[in-house]
Amino acid sequence: MDVDPDEEWSSRTALLDAAIRLMSERAPSTITGRELAEEAGVNYGLVHYYFESPGDLLDAARRRHGDRLVADLMEGGTRSIPLGRVITDREIFGFSAHVALEGGYDDADVSRPVLDTMLRMAADGDPGGDPVHHRATVAAIVLLELGWPVFVEHNARGLGLDPEADGELIRERFFKVLESLYRSIGVEVDR
């Protein structure tokens, strides 16, 4: 199968971006190769042309996602992800939450560019600080950020809050907790 190099890059990229969009909304195990192709607007055969299987495509999307977050939103690792983007852009942590819920980050050999960048920022921002404190704080920050896109409505309703009417109060409290955690490791955050 001969594919034009520009079309090849475009189709492969479209498949990776489609995988990121779909995994931002639901668990990877529920996504089929045909859905990936349809979402990307390409022929299903290209899924297998570029990747050994739909699972390999999802793995490649996971790697692309982390690298993209560091390069773009974290400006090459020089700043944290803006808090406003955390709660409005499901592709940031909705994606990671769905992958994590299915054990997609359990392998010790899996790259974790966002976590590594956050730990480096903590070490730079609090050079004399305790590395265990840095790791525990980064873990707490990421847990909160992962939980937002998947559980905020469920938790709000379970506590008798209306996500629409009480949304600003919930967001403000969420931001204050995250800002406090970031400050404890010497990292400033943008809203």
ABEGO torsion letter per residue (X at the ends): XBBBAAAAAAAAAAAAAAAAAAAAABBAAABBAAAAAAAAGBBAAAAAAABABAAAAAAAAAAAAAAAAAAAAAGGGABBBBAAAAAABAAAAAAAAAAAAAGAAABAABBBAAAAAAAAAAAAABAABBAAAAAAAAAAAAAAAAAAAAAAAAAAAAAGBBAAAAAAAAAAAAAAAAAAAAAAAGBBBBX
